[in-house]
Amino acid sequence: MLTAGKIRLLLALAIVAAVVSLIVMSMKKFPTHGQSPSAVATDGERQAELTLRGIRVNESSNGSTRWLLIAEKAEYDTKRSQVKLADVRLSVVPVDAKLGELVLTSPTATYNTGTKDVNLAGGVKARSSKGMEFTTRSVRFIGSHGVVTTVDPVRFTDDLLTLEGNGMEFNVATSALKVTSDVTATYRGGKSQ
């Protein structure tokens, strides 16, 4: 028959065994000694230090959201201060809400945690809440300035205008757009008032 003293002893032994097994497993998984030169991974072989399912980064200023970055998957490399993202949605909110939010989506992106810049790639689609849309292969969002840039071919459309060219700079705060070269525009007209 088990007495209270024997139960306590068995419980203490189980706790000690669990702690010892955790220490052994953590020593195997996270070695404390330096790696041999043959065990050092090259950049191509380097694995992410942290992989997450679902990530949300909210950049705020004076209590207001400036932009929101959401991704289904994230791989964080602390040495490079970069997060590789998959299935990405970046929402940029201008200070003047009348200009409308800009939402960019792409299959992949890289977020630099130091500069707060986001490089979206793999076919970027953007849409403003005012109806303007653009598509391009890749863009760089400069987080500190709220500017979207690309050197790739880009196509803008809205209700009345289609604009195509190579390279662009779009300031989200002012909705100022600059297409760098080879610009063509088609104006569809509208009702006169």
Rosetta constraint file for C-alpha pairs under 8 A:
AtomPair CA 2 CA 6 HARMONIC 5.96 0.50
AtomPair CA 2 CA 7 HARMONIC 6.50 0.50
AtomPair CA 3 CA 7 HARMONIC 6.27 0.50
AtomPair CA 4 CA 8 HARMONIC 6.22 0.50
AtomPair CA 5 CA 9 HARMONIC 6.25 0.50
AtomPair CA 6 CA 10 HARMONIC 6.15 0.50
AtomPair CA 7 CA 11 HARMONIC 6.07 0.50
AtomPair CA 8 CA 12 HARMONIC 6.07 0.50
AtomPair CA 9 CA 13 HARMONIC 6.18 0.50
AtomPair CA 10 CA 14 HARMONIC 6.16 0.50
AtomPair CA 11 CA 15 HARMONIC 6.25 0.50
AtomPair CA 12 CA 16 HARMONIC 6.21 0.50
AtomPair CA 13 CA 17 HARMONIC 6.09 0.50
AtomPair CA 14 CA 18 HARMONIC 6.14 0.50
AtomPair CA 15 CA 19 HARMONIC 6.21 0.50
AtomPair CA 16 CA 20 HARMONIC 6.15 0.50
AtomPair CA 17 CA 21 HARMONIC 6.13 0.50
AtomPair CA 18 CA 22 HARMONIC 6.19 0.50
AtomPair CA 19 CA 23 HARMONIC 6.24 0.50
AtomPair CA 20 CA 24 HARMONIC 6.21 0.50
AtomPair CA 21 CA 25 HARMONIC 6.09 0.50
AtomPair CA 22 CA 26 HARMONIC 6.03 0.50
AtomPair CA 23 CA 27 HARMONIC 6.11 0.50
AtomPair CA 24 CA 28 HARMONIC 6.35 0.50
AtomPair CA 25 CA 29 HARMONIC 6.20 0.50
AtomPair CA 26 CA 30 HARMONIC 5.69 0.50
AtomPair CA 26 CA 31 HARMONIC 7.88 0.50
AtomPair CA 27 CA 31 HARMONIC 5.30 0.50
AtomPair CA 27 CA 32 HARMONIC 7.27 0.50
AtomPair CA 35 CA 39 HARMONIC 5.98 0.50
AtomPair CA 35 CA 40 HARMONIC 6.59 0.50
AtomPair CA 36 CA 40 HARMONIC 6.83 0.50
AtomPair CA 41 CA 45 HARMONIC 5.51 0.50
AtomPair CA 41 CA 46 HARMONIC 5.62 0.50
AtomPair CA 42 CA 46 HARMONIC 5.99 0.50
AtomPair CA 48 CA 75 HARMONIC 5.42 0.50
AtomPair CA 48 CA 76 HARMONIC 5.65 0.50
AtomPair CA 48 CA 77 HARMONIC 5.36 0.50
AtomPair CA 49 CA 75 HARMONIC 7.24 0.50
AtomPair CA 49 CA 76 HARMONIC 5.84 0.50
AtomPair CA 49 CA 77 HARMONIC 5.45 0.50
AtomPair CA 49 CA 78 HARMONIC 6.94 0.50
AtomPair CA 50 CA 75 HARMONIC 5.67 0.50
AtomPair CA 50 CA 76 HARMONIC 5.06 0.50
AtomPair CA 50 CA 77 HARMONIC 7.06 0.50
AtomPair CA 51 CA 73 HARMONIC 7.41 0.50
AtomPair CA 51 CA 74 HARMONIC 5.64 0.50
AtomPair CA 51 CA 75 HARMONIC 4.35 0.50
AtomPair CA 51 CA 76 HARMONIC 6.26 0.50
AtomPair CA 52 CA 73 HARMONIC 5.73 0.50
AtomPair CA 52 CA 74 HARMONIC 5.06 0.50
AtomPair CA 52 CA 75 HARMONIC 6.36 0.50
AtomPair CA 53 CA 72 HARMONIC 5.80 0.50
AtomPair CA 53 CA 73 HARMONIC 4.62 0.50
AtomPair CA 53 CA 74 HARMONIC 6.48 0.50
AtomPair CA 54 CA 70 HARMONIC 7.36 0.50
AtomPair CA 54 CA 71 HARMONIC 5.58 0.50
AtomPair CA 54 CA 72 HARMONIC 4.22 0.50
AtomPair CA 54 CA 73 HARMONIC 5.10 0.50
AtomPair CA 54 CA 74 HARMONIC 6.84 0.50
AtomPair CA 55 CA 69 HARMONIC 7.91 0.50
AtomPair CA 55 CA 70 HARMONIC 5.69 0.50
AtomPair CA 55 CA 71 HARMONIC 5.35 0.50
AtomPair CA 55 CA 72 HARMONIC 6.50 0.50
AtomPair CA 55 CA 73 HARMONIC 6.76 0.50
AtomPair CA 55 CA 74 HARMONIC 6.54 0.50
AtomPair CA 56 CA 68 HARMONIC 7.15 0.50
AtomPair CA 56 CA 69 HARMONIC 5.65 0.50
AtomPair CA 56 CA 70 HARMONIC 4.58 0.50
AtomPair CA 56 CA 71 HARMONIC 6.73 0.50
AtomPair CA 57 CA 68 HARMONIC 5.75 0.50
AtomPair CA 57 CA 69 HARMONIC 4.99 0.50
AtomPair CA 57 CA 70 HARMONIC 6.53 0.50
AtomPair CA 58 CA 65 HARMONIC 6.84 0.50
AtomPair CA 58 CA 66 HARMONIC 7.78 0.50
AtomPair CA 58 CA 67 HARMONIC 6.14 0.50
AtomPair CA 58 CA 68 HARMONIC 4.58 0.50
AtomPair CA 58 CA 69 HARMONIC 6.43 0.50
AtomPair CA 59 CA 65 HARMONIC 5.96 0.50
AtomPair CA 59 CA 66 HARMONIC 5.60 0.50
AtomPair CA 59 CA 67 HARMONIC 5.39 0.50
AtomPair CA 59 CA 68 HARMONIC 6.31 0.50
AtomPair CA 60 CA 64 HARMONIC 5.32 0.50
AtomPair CA 60 CA 65 HARMONIC 4.27 0.50
AtomPair CA 60 CA 66 HARMONIC 5.16 0.50
AtomPair CA 60 CA 67 HARMONIC 7.12 0.50
AtomPair CA 61 CA 65 HARMONIC 6.45 0.50
AtomPair CA 61 CA 66 HARMONIC 6.48 0.50
AtomPair CA 65 CA 93 HARMONIC 6.98 0.50
AtomPair CA 66 CA 92 HARMONIC 6.14 0.50
AtomPair CA 66 CA 93 HARMONIC 5.28 0.50
AtomPair CA 66 CA 94 HARMONIC 6.84 0.50
AtomPair CA 66 CA 95 HARMONIC 7.60 0.50
AtomPair CA 67 CA 90 HARMONIC 7.11 0.50
AtomPair CA 67 CA 91 HARMONIC 5.46 0.50
AtomPair CA 67 CA 92 HARMONIC 4.28 0.50
AtomPair CA 67 CA 93 HARMONIC 5.72 0.50
AtomPair CA 68 CA 90 HARMONIC 5.75 0.50
AtomPair CA 68 CA 91 HARMONIC 5.12 0.50
AtomPair CA 68 CA 92 HARMONIC 6.54 0.50
AtomPair CA 69 CA 88 HARMONIC 7.37 0.50
AtomPair CA 69 CA 89 HARMONIC 5.92 0.50
AtomPair CA 69 CA 90 HARMONIC 4.52 0.50
AtomPair CA 69 CA 91 HARMONIC 6.48 0.50
AtomPair CA 70 CA 88 HARMONIC 5.85 0.50
AtomPair CA 70 CA 89 HARMONIC 5.16 0.50
AtomPair CA 70 CA 90 HARMONIC 6.35 0.50
AtomPair CA 71 CA 85 HARMONIC 6.04 0.50
AtomPair CA 71 CA 86 HARMONIC 5.86 0.50
AtomPair CA 71 CA 87 HARMONIC 5.41 0.50
AtomPair CA 71 CA 88 HARMONIC 4.43 0.50
AtomPair CA 71 CA 89 HARMONIC 6.28 0.50
AtomPair CA 72 CA 85 HARMONIC 7.49 0.50
AtomPair CA 72 CA 86 HARMONIC 5.92 0.50
AtomPair CA 72 CA 87 HARMONIC 5.49 0.50
AtomPair CA 72 CA 88 HARMONIC 6.90 0.50
AtomPair CA 73 CA 85 HARMONIC 5.66 0.50
AtomPair CA 73 CA 86 HARMONIC 5.15 0.50
AtomPair CA 73 CA 87 HARMONIC 7.12 0.50
AtomPair CA 74 CA 83 HARMONIC 6.20 0.50
AtomPair CA 74 CA 84 HARMONIC 5.56 0.50
AtomPair CA 74 CA 85 HARMONIC 4.57 0.50
AtomPair CA 74 CA 86 HARMONIC 6.58 0.50
AtomPair CA 75 CA 83 HARMONIC 5.46 0.50
AtomPair CA 75 CA 84 HARMONIC 5.11 0.50
AtomPair CA 75 CA 85 HARMONIC 6.61 0.50
AtomPair CA 76 CA 81 HARMONIC 7.63 0.50
AtomPair CA 76 CA 82 HARMONIC 6.09 0.50
AtomPair CA 76 CA 83 HARMONIC 4.38 0.50
AtomPair CA 76 CA 84 HARMONIC 6.50 0.50
AtomPair CA 77 CA 81 HARMONIC 5.93 0.50
AtomPair CA 77 CA 82 HARMONIC 5.44 0.50
AtomPair CA 77 CA 83 HARMONIC 6.14 0.50
AtomPair CA 78 CA 82 HARMONIC 6.65 0.50
AtomPair CA 81 CA 112 HARMONIC 5.83 0.50
AtomPair CA 81 CA 113 HARMONIC 5.37 0.50
AtomPair CA 81 CA 114 HARMONIC 6.26 0.50
AtomPair CA 82 CA 110 HARMONIC 6.55 0.50
AtomPair CA 82 CA 111 HARMONIC 5.57 0.50
AtomPair CA 82 CA 112 HARMONIC 4.56 0.50
AtomPair CA 82 CA 113 HARMONIC 5.92 0.50
AtomPair CA 83 CA 110 HARMONIC 5.58 0.50
AtomPair CA 83 CA 111 HARMONIC 5.04 0.50
AtomPair CA 83 CA 112 HARMONIC 6.48 0.50
AtomPair CA 83 CA 113 HARMONIC 7.40 0.50
AtomPair CA 84 CA 108 HARMONIC 7.48 0.50
AtomPair CA 84 CA 109 HARMONIC 6.01 0.50
AtomPair CA 84 CA 110 HARMONIC 4.60 0.50
AtomPair CA 84 CA 111 HARMONIC 6.54 0.50
AtomPair CA 85 CA 108 HARMONIC 5.51 0.50
AtomPair CA 85 CA 109 HARMONIC 5.01 0.50
AtomPair CA 85 CA 110 HARMONIC 5.86 0.50
AtomPair CA 85 CA 111 HARMONIC 7.44 0.50
AtomPair CA 86 CA 106 HARMONIC 7.97 0.50
AtomPair CA 86 CA 107 HARMONIC 5.60 0.50
AtomPair CA 86 CA 108 HARMONIC 4.51 0.50
AtomPair CA 86 CA 109 HARMONIC 6.52 0.50
AtomPair CA 87 CA 105 HARMONIC 7.58 0.50
AtomPair CA 87 CA 106 HARMONIC 6.18 0.50
AtomPair CA 87 CA 107 HARMONIC 4.58 0.50
AtomPair CA 87 CA 108 HARMONIC 5.96 0.50
AtomPair CA 88 CA 105 HARMONIC 5.51 0.50
AtomPair CA 88 CA 106 HARMONIC 5.31 0.50
AtomPair CA 88 CA 107 HARMONIC 6.01 0.50
AtomPair CA 88 CA 108 HARMONIC 6.20 0.50
AtomPair CA 88 CA 109 HARMONIC 6.73 0.50
AtomPair CA 88 CA 120 HARMONIC 7.94 0.50
AtomPair CA 89 CA 103 HARMONIC 6.88 0.50
AtomPair CA 89 CA 104 HARMONIC 5.74 0.50
AtomPair CA 89 CA 105 HARMONIC 4.56 0.50
AtomPair CA 89 CA 106 HARMONIC 6.83 0.50
AtomPair CA 90 CA 103 HARMONIC 5.64 0.50
AtomPair CA 90 CA 104 HARMONIC 5.07 0.50
AtomPair CA 90 CA 105 HARMONIC 6.37 0.50
AtomPair CA 91 CA 101 HARMONIC 6.77 0.50
AtomPair CA 91 CA 102 HARMONIC 5.72 0.50
AtomPair CA 91 CA 103 HARMONIC 4.38 0.50
AtomPair CA 91 CA 104 HARMONIC 6.39 0.50
AtomPair CA 92 CA 101 HARMONIC 5.74 0.50
AtomPair CA 92 CA 102 HARMONIC 5.18 0.50
AtomPair CA 92 CA 103 HARMONIC 6.36 0.50
AtomPair CA 92 CA 146 HARMONIC 7.61 0.50
AtomPair CA 92 CA 172 HARMONIC 7.27 0.50
AtomPair CA 93 CA 97 HARMONIC 7.25 0.50
AtomPair CA 93 CA 100 HARMONIC 7.03 0.50
AtomPair CA 93 CA 101 HARMONIC 4.70 0.50
AtomPair CA 93 CA 102 HARMONIC 6.58 0.50
AtomPair CA 93 CA 172 HARMONIC 7.56 0.50
AtomPair CA 93 CA 173 HARMONIC 7.82 0.50
AtomPair CA 94 CA 99 HARMONIC 6.79 0.50
AtomPair CA 94 CA 100 HARMONIC 6.88 0.50
AtomPair CA 94 CA 101 HARMONIC 6.48 0.50
AtomPair CA 94 CA 172 HARMONIC 5.85 0.50
AtomPair CA 94 CA 173 HARMONIC 4.51 0.50
AtomPair CA 94 CA 174 HARMONIC 7.66 0.50
AtomPair CA 95 CA 173 HARMONIC 6.13 0.50
AtomPair CA 96 CA 100 HARMONIC 7.78 0.50
AtomPair CA 96 CA 173 HARMONIC 7.01 0.50
AtomPair CA 97 CA 101 HARMONIC 7.32 0.50
AtomPair CA 99 CA 130 HARMONIC 7.36 0.50
AtomPair CA 99 CA 173 HARMONIC 7.58 0.50
AtomPair CA 99 CA 174 HARMONIC 7.34 0.50
AtomPair CA 99 CA 175 HARMONIC 6.91 0.50
AtomPair CA 100 CA 128 HARMONIC 6.12 0.50
AtomPair CA 100 CA 129 HARMONIC 5.06 0.50
AtomPair CA 100 CA 130 HARMONIC 5.82 0.50
AtomPair CA 101 CA 128 HARMONIC 5.50 0.50
AtomPair CA 101 CA 129 HARMONIC 5.42 0.50
AtomPair CA 101 CA 130 HARMONIC 7.94 0.50
AtomPair CA 102 CA 126 HARMONIC 6.81 0.50
AtomPair CA 102 CA 127 HARMONIC 5.74 0.50
AtomPair CA 102 CA 128 HARMONIC 4.22 0.50
AtomPair CA 102 CA 129 HARMONIC 6.53 0.50
AtomPair CA 102 CA 172 HARMONIC 7.30 0.50
AtomPair CA 103 CA 126 HARMONIC 5.48 0.50
AtomPair CA 103 CA 127 HARMONIC 5.40 0.50
AtomPair CA 103 CA 128 HARMONIC 6.15 0.50
AtomPair CA 104 CA 124 HARMONIC 6.73 0.50
AtomPair CA 104 CA 125 HARMONIC 5.65 0.50
AtomPair CA 104 CA 126 HARMONIC 4.20 0.50
AtomPair CA 104 CA 127 HARMONIC 6.62 0.50
AtomPair CA 105 CA 120 HARMONIC 7.92 0.50
AtomPair CA 105 CA 124 HARMONIC 5.72 0.50
AtomPair CA 105 CA 125 HARMONIC 5.36 0.50
AtomPair CA 105 CA 126 HARMONIC 6.33 0.50
AtomPair CA 106 CA 120 HARMONIC 6.12 0.50
AtomPair CA 106 CA 121 HARMONIC 6.10 0.50
AtomPair CA 106 CA 122 HARMONIC 6.20 0.50
AtomPair CA 106 CA 123 HARMONIC 5.87 0.50
AtomPair CA 106 CA 124 HARMONIC 4.76 0.50
AtomPair CA 106 CA 125 HARMONIC 6.60 0.50
AtomPair CA 107 CA 120 HARMONIC 7.96 0.50
AtomPair CA 107 CA 121 HARMONIC 6.80 0.50
AtomPair CA 107 CA 122 HARMONIC 5.66 0.50
AtomPair CA 107 CA 123 HARMONIC 7.08 0.50
AtomPair CA 107 CA 124 HARMONIC 7.82 0.50
AtomPair CA 108 CA 120 HARMONIC 6.03 0.50
AtomPair CA 108 CA 121 HARMONIC 5.42 0.50
AtomPair CA 108 CA 122 HARMONIC 6.10 0.50
AtomPair CA 109 CA 118 HARMONIC 6.70 0.50
AtomPair CA 109 CA 119 HARMONIC 5.30 0.50
AtomPair CA 109 CA 120 HARMONIC 4.14 0.50
AtomPair CA 109 CA 121 HARMONIC 5.67 0.50
AtomPair CA 110 CA 118 HARMONIC 5.67 0.50
AtomPair CA 110 CA 119 HARMONIC 5.15 0.50
AtomPair CA 110 CA 120 HARMONIC 6.58 0.50
AtomPair CA 111 CA 116 HARMONIC 6.66 0.50
AtomPair CA 111 CA 117 HARMONIC 5.94 0.50
AtomPair CA 111 CA 118 HARMONIC 4.50 0.50
AtomPair CA 111 CA 119 HARMONIC 6.53 0.50
AtomPair CA 112 CA 116 HARMONIC 5.23 0.50
AtomPair CA 112 CA 117 HARMONIC 5.44 0.50
AtomPair CA 112 CA 118 HARMONIC 6.44 0.50
AtomPair CA 113 CA 117 HARMONIC 7.58 0.50
AtomPair CA 115 CA 143 HARMONIC 7.43 0.50
AtomPair CA 115 CA 144 HARMONIC 7.60 0.50
AtomPair CA 116 CA 142 HARMONIC 7.27 0.50
AtomPair CA 116 CA 143 HARMONIC 5.32 0.50
AtomPair CA 116 CA 144 HARMONIC 7.01 0.50
AtomPair CA 117 CA 140 HARMONIC 7.08 0.50
AtomPair CA 117 CA 141 HARMONIC 5.60 0.50
AtomPair CA 117 CA 142 HARMONIC 4.79 0.50
AtomPair CA 117 CA 143 HARMONIC 4.95 0.50
AtomPair CA 117 CA 144 HARMONIC 7.60 0.50
AtomPair CA 118 CA 140 HARMONIC 5.79 0.50
AtomPair CA 118 CA 141 HARMONIC 5.05 0.50
AtomPair CA 118 CA 142 HARMONIC 6.78 0.50
AtomPair CA 118 CA 143 HARMONIC 7.24 0.50
AtomPair CA 119 CA 138 HARMONIC 7.28 0.50
AtomPair CA 119 CA 139 HARMONIC 5.84 0.50
AtomPair CA 119 CA 140 HARMONIC 4.39 0.50
AtomPair CA 119 CA 141 HARMONIC 6.24 0.50
AtomPair CA 120 CA 124 HARMONIC 6.75 0.50
AtomPair CA 120 CA 138 HARMONIC 5.48 0.50
AtomPair CA 120 CA 139 HARMONIC 5.33 0.50
AtomPair CA 120 CA 140 HARMONIC 6.27 0.50
AtomPair CA 120 CA 141 HARMONIC 7.84 0.50
AtomPair CA 121 CA 137 HARMONIC 6.09 0.50
AtomPair CA 121 CA 138 HARMONIC 4.25 0.50
AtomPair CA 121 CA 139 HARMONIC 6.64 0.50
AtomPair CA 122 CA 137 HARMONIC 5.85 0.50
AtomPair CA 122 CA 138 HARMONIC 6.43 0.50
AtomPair CA 123 CA 135 HARMONIC 7.27 0.50
AtomPair CA 123 CA 136 HARMONIC 5.91 0.50
AtomPair CA 123 CA 137 HARMONIC 4.26 0.50
AtomPair CA 123 CA 138 HARMONIC 6.09 0.50
AtomPair CA 124 CA 135 HARMONIC 5.61 0.50
AtomPair CA 124 CA 136 HARMONIC 5.34 0.50
AtomPair CA 124 CA 137 HARMONIC 5.63 0.50
AtomPair CA 124 CA 138 HARMONIC 5.75 0.50
AtomPair CA 124 CA 139 HARMONIC 7.18 0.50
AtomPair CA 125 CA 133 HARMONIC 7.46 0.50
AtomPair CA 125 CA 134 HARMONIC 6.02 0.50
AtomPair CA 125 CA 135 HARMONIC 4.64 0.50
AtomPair CA 125 CA 136 HARMONIC 6.85 0.50
AtomPair CA 126 CA 133 HARMONIC 5.44 0.50
AtomPair CA 126 CA 134 HARMONIC 5.22 0.50
AtomPair CA 126 CA 135 HARMONIC 6.31 0.50
AtomPair CA 127 CA 131 HARMONIC 6.54 0.50
AtomPair CA 127 CA 132 HARMONIC 5.70 0.50
AtomPair CA 127 CA 133 HARMONIC 4.34 0.50
AtomPair CA 127 CA 134 HARMONIC 6.63 0.50
AtomPair CA 128 CA 132 HARMONIC 5.25 0.50
AtomPair CA 128 CA 133 HARMONIC 6.40 0.50
AtomPair CA 131 CA 158 HARMONIC 5.93 0.50
AtomPair CA 131 CA 159 HARMONIC 7.34 0.50
AtomPair CA 132 CA 156 HARMONIC 7.16 0.50
AtomPair CA 132 CA 157 HARMONIC 5.85 0.50
AtomPair CA 132 CA 158 HARMONIC 4.58 0.50
AtomPair CA 132 CA 159 HARMONIC 7.72 0.50
AtomPair CA 133 CA 156 HARMONIC 5.61 0.50
AtomPair CA 133 CA 157 HARMONIC 5.30 0.50
AtomPair CA 133 CA 158 HARMONIC 6.33 0.50
AtomPair CA 134 CA 154 HARMONIC 6.85 0.50
AtomPair CA 134 CA 155 HARMONIC 5.31 0.50
AtomPair CA 134 CA 156 HARMONIC 4.24 0.50
AtomPair CA 134 CA 157 HARMONIC 6.28 0.50
AtomPair CA 135 CA 154 HARMONIC 5.79 0.50
AtomPair CA 135 CA 155 HARMONIC 5.46 0.50
AtomPair CA 135 CA 156 HARMONIC 6.85 0.50
AtomPair CA 136 CA 152 HARMONIC 6.48 0.50
AtomPair CA 136 CA 153 HARMONIC 6.04 0.50
AtomPair CA 136 CA 154 HARMONIC 4.74 0.50
AtomPair CA 136 CA 155 HARMONIC 6.77 0.50
AtomPair CA 137 CA 152 HARMONIC 6.34 0.50
AtomPair CA 137 CA 153 HARMONIC 7.43 0.50
AtomPair CA 137 CA 154 HARMONIC 7.87 0.50
AtomPair CA 138 CA 150 HARMONIC 6.42 0.50
AtomPair CA 138 CA 152 HARMONIC 6.85 0.50
AtomPair CA 139 CA 148 HARMONIC 6.46 0.50
AtomPair CA 139 CA 149 HARMONIC 5.49 0.50
AtomPair CA 139 CA 150 HARMONIC 4.71 0.50
AtomPair CA 139 CA 151 HARMONIC 7.93 0.50
AtomPair CA 140 CA 148 HARMONIC 5.67 0.50
AtomPair CA 140 CA 149 HARMONIC 5.24 0.50
AtomPair CA 140 CA 150 HARMONIC 6.27 0.50
AtomPair CA 141 CA 146 HARMONIC 6.90 0.50
AtomPair CA 141 CA 147 HARMONIC 5.75 0.50
AtomPair CA 141 CA 148 HARMONIC 4.48 0.50
AtomPair CA 141 CA 149 HARMONIC 6.49 0.50
AtomPair CA 142 CA 146 HARMONIC 5.76 0.50
AtomPair CA 142 CA 147 HARMONIC 5.28 0.50
AtomPair CA 142 CA 148 HARMONIC 6.37 0.50
AtomPair CA 142 CA 149 HARMONIC 7.94 0.50
AtomPair CA 143 CA 147 HARMONIC 7.06 0.50
AtomPair CA 146 CA 171 HARMONIC 6.21 0.50
AtomPair CA 146 CA 172 HARMONIC 5.75 0.50
AtomPair CA 146 CA 173 HARMONIC 6.71 0.50
AtomPair CA 147 CA 169 HARMONIC 6.82 0.50
AtomPair CA 147 CA 170 HARMONIC 5.64 0.50
AtomPair CA 147 CA 171 HARMONIC 4.55 0.50
AtomPair CA 147 CA 172 HARMONIC 6.00 0.50
AtomPair CA 148 CA 168 HARMONIC 7.95 0.50
AtomPair CA 148 CA 169 HARMONIC 5.75 0.50
AtomPair CA 148 CA 170 HARMONIC 5.08 0.50
AtomPair CA 148 CA 171 HARMONIC 6.47 0.50
AtomPair CA 148 CA 172 HARMONIC 7.46 0.50
AtomPair CA 149 CA 167 HARMONIC 7.32 0.50
AtomPair CA 149 CA 168 HARMONIC 5.49 0.50
AtomPair CA 149 CA 169 HARMONIC 4.48 0.50
AtomPair CA 149 CA 170 HARMONIC 6.37 0.50
AtomPair CA 150 CA 167 HARMONIC 5.11 0.50
AtomPair CA 150 CA 168 HARMONIC 5.43 0.50
AtomPair CA 150 CA 169 HARMONIC 6.84 0.50
AtomPair CA 151 CA 166 HARMONIC 6.29 0.50
AtomPair CA 151 CA 167 HARMONIC 3.87 0.50
AtomPair CA 151 CA 168 HARMONIC 6.56 0.50
AtomPair CA 152 CA 166 HARMONIC 5.58 0.50
AtomPair CA 152 CA 167 HARMONIC 5.20 0.50
AtomPair CA 153 CA 164 HARMONIC 7.41 0.50
AtomPair CA 153 CA 165 HARMONIC 5.64 0.50
AtomPair CA 153 CA 166 HARMONIC 4.14 0.50
AtomPair CA 153 CA 167 HARMONIC 5.94 0.50
AtomPair CA 154 CA 164 HARMONIC 5.72 0.50
AtomPair CA 154 CA 165 HARMONIC 5.60 0.50
AtomPair CA 154 CA 166 HARMONIC 5.92 0.50
AtomPair CA 154 CA 167 HARMONIC 6.66 0.50
AtomPair CA 154 CA 168 HARMONIC 7.36 0.50
AtomPair CA 155 CA 162 HARMONIC 7.20 0.50
AtomPair CA 155 CA 163 HARMONIC 5.76 0.50
AtomPair CA 155 CA 164 HARMONIC 4.45 0.50
AtomPair CA 155 CA 165 HARMONIC 6.77 0.50
AtomPair CA 156 CA 161 HARMONIC 7.86 0.50
AtomPair CA 156 CA 162 HARMONIC 5.60 0.50
AtomPair CA 156 CA 163 HARMONIC 4.96 0.50
AtomPair CA 156 CA 164 HARMONIC 6.26 0.50
AtomPair CA 157 CA 161 HARMONIC 5.66 0.50
AtomPair CA 157 CA 162 HARMONIC 4.41 0.50
AtomPair CA 157 CA 163 HARMONIC 6.36 0.50
AtomPair CA 158 CA 162 HARMONIC 6.68 0.50
AtomPair CA 160 CA 187 HARMONIC 5.76 0.50
AtomPair CA 160 CA 188 HARMONIC 5.02 0.50
AtomPair CA 160 CA 189 HARMONIC 5.93 0.50
AtomPair CA 160 CA 190 HARMONIC 6.94 0.50
AtomPair CA 161 CA 185 HARMONIC 6.99 0.50
AtomPair CA 161 CA 186 HARMONIC 5.66 0.50
AtomPair CA 161 CA 187 HARMONIC 4.66 0.50
AtomPair CA 161 CA 188 HARMONIC 6.08 0.50
AtomPair CA 162 CA 185 HARMONIC 5.60 0.50
AtomPair CA 162 CA 186 HARMONIC 5.09 0.50
AtomPair CA 162 CA 187 HARMONIC 6.62 0.50
AtomPair CA 163 CA 183 HARMONIC 7.06 0.50
AtomPair CA 163 CA 184 HARMONIC 5.83 0.50
AtomPair CA 163 CA 185 HARMONIC 4.42 0.50
AtomPair CA 163 CA 186 HARMONIC 6.50 0.50
AtomPair CA 164 CA 182 HARMONIC 7.78 0.50
AtomPair CA 164 CA 183 HARMONIC 5.58 0.50
AtomPair CA 164 CA 184 HARMONIC 5.30 0.50
AtomPair CA 164 CA 185 HARMONIC 6.39 0.50
AtomPair CA 165 CA 179 HARMONIC 6.17 0.50
AtomPair CA 165 CA 180 HARMONIC 7.09 0.50
AtomPair CA 165 CA 181 HARMONIC 5.79 0.50
AtomPair CA 165 CA 182 HARMONIC 4.95 0.50
AtomPair CA 165 CA 183 HARMONIC 4.28 0.50
AtomPair CA 165 CA 184 HARMONIC 6.39 0.50
AtomPair CA 166 CA 179 HARMONIC 6.64 0.50
AtomPair CA 166 CA 180 HARMONIC 5.95 0.50
AtomPair CA 166 CA 181 HARMONIC 5.20 0.50
AtomPair CA 166 CA 182 HARMONIC 5.97 0.50
AtomPair CA 166 CA 183 HARMONIC 7.15 0.50
AtomPair CA 167 CA 179 HARMONIC 5.73 0.50
AtomPair CA 167 CA 180 HARMONIC 4.99 0.50
AtomPair CA 167 CA 181 HARMONIC 6.67 0.50
AtomPair CA 168 CA 177 HARMONIC 7.20 0.50
AtomPair CA 168 CA 178 HARMONIC 5.41 0.50
AtomPair CA 168 CA 179 HARMONIC 4.23 0.50
AtomPair CA 168 CA 180 HARMONIC 5.47 0.50
AtomPair CA 169 CA 177 HARMONIC 5.88 0.50
AtomPair CA 169 CA 178 HARMONIC 5.15 0.50
AtomPair CA 169 CA 179 HARMONIC 6.55 0.50
AtomPair CA 169 CA 180 HARMONIC 7.89 0.50
AtomPair CA 170 CA 175 HARMONIC 6.57 0.50
AtomPair CA 170 CA 176 HARMONIC 5.76 0.50
AtomPair CA 170 CA 177 HARMONIC 4.57 0.50
AtomPair CA 170 CA 178 HARMONIC 6.42 0.50
AtomPair CA 171 CA 175 HARMONIC 5.38 0.50
AtomPair CA 171 CA 176 HARMONIC 5.25 0.50
AtomPair CA 171 CA 177 HARMONIC 6.59 0.50
AtomPair CA 172 CA 176 HARMONIC 7.26 0.50
AtomPair CA 179 CA 183 HARMONIC 6.85 0.50
